Amino acid sequence: DWIESYHDEYAILAYCSATRTAIEDVHQNEFEQALCGQFDSGAGLAEKTITECYDLSEIPEFLKYCIDWEMVWDSYLQYDYMEEDGYFFRCL
């Protein structure tokens, strides 16, 4: 059974809680597609997501430090994700 051998059982439990899914009903593919990782806040996920999806290399270095990642999370990304115990999941 994949759940018993998965390396982070807390992520699975967080997913069950966030999606209100019984653990026996969790499908590995859906879980792995939804899981974004564990972050201290939505700002951490926002920074990771944006820097992976967009080339920020043309923005001057001093401006990169002015990006308010919490505002990016609050204004744009929070509606597409669920969070439970620091684990973030895409709403599929």
Secondary structure as the mmCIF struct_conf table of DSSP 4:
data_model
#
loop_
_struct_conf.conf_type_id
_struct_conf.id
_struct_conf.beg_label_comp_id
_struct_conf.beg_label_asym_id
_struct_conf.beg_label_seq_id
_struct_conf.end_label_comp_id
_struct_conf.end_label_asym_id
_struct_conf.end_label_seq_id
HELX_RH_AL_P HELX_RH_AL_P1 TRP A 2 SER A 5
BEND BEND1 HIS A 7 HIS A 7
HELX_RH_AL_P HELX_RH_AL_P2 GLU A 9 THR A 19
TURN_TY1_P TURN_TY1_P1 ARG A 20 ARG A 20
HELX_RH_3T_P HELX_RH_3T_P1 ILE A 23 ASP A 25
HELX_RH_AL_P HELX_RH_AL_P3 GLN A 28 ALA A 34
STRN STRN1 LEU A 35 GLN A 38
BEND BEND2 ASP A 40 SER A 41
HELX_RH_AL_P HELX_RH_AL_P4 GLY A 42 CYS A 53
BEND BEND3 TYR A 54 TYR A 54
TURN_TY1_P TURN_TY1_P2 SER A 57 GLU A 58
BEND BEND4 ILE A 59 ILE A 59
HELX_RH_AL_P HELX_RH_AL_P5 GLU A 61 LYS A 64
TURN_TY1_P TURN_TY1_P3 TYR A 65 CYS A 66
HELX_RH_AL_P HELX_RH_AL_P6 TRP A 69 VAL A 72
HELX_RH_PI_P HELX_RH_PI_P1 TRP A 73 LEU A 77
HELX_RH_3T_P HELX_RH_3T_P2 GLN A 78 ASP A 80
STRN STRN2 TYR A 81 GLU A 84
TURN_TY1_P TURN_TY1_P4 ASP A 85 GLY A 86
STRN STRN3 TYR A 87 ARG A 90
#
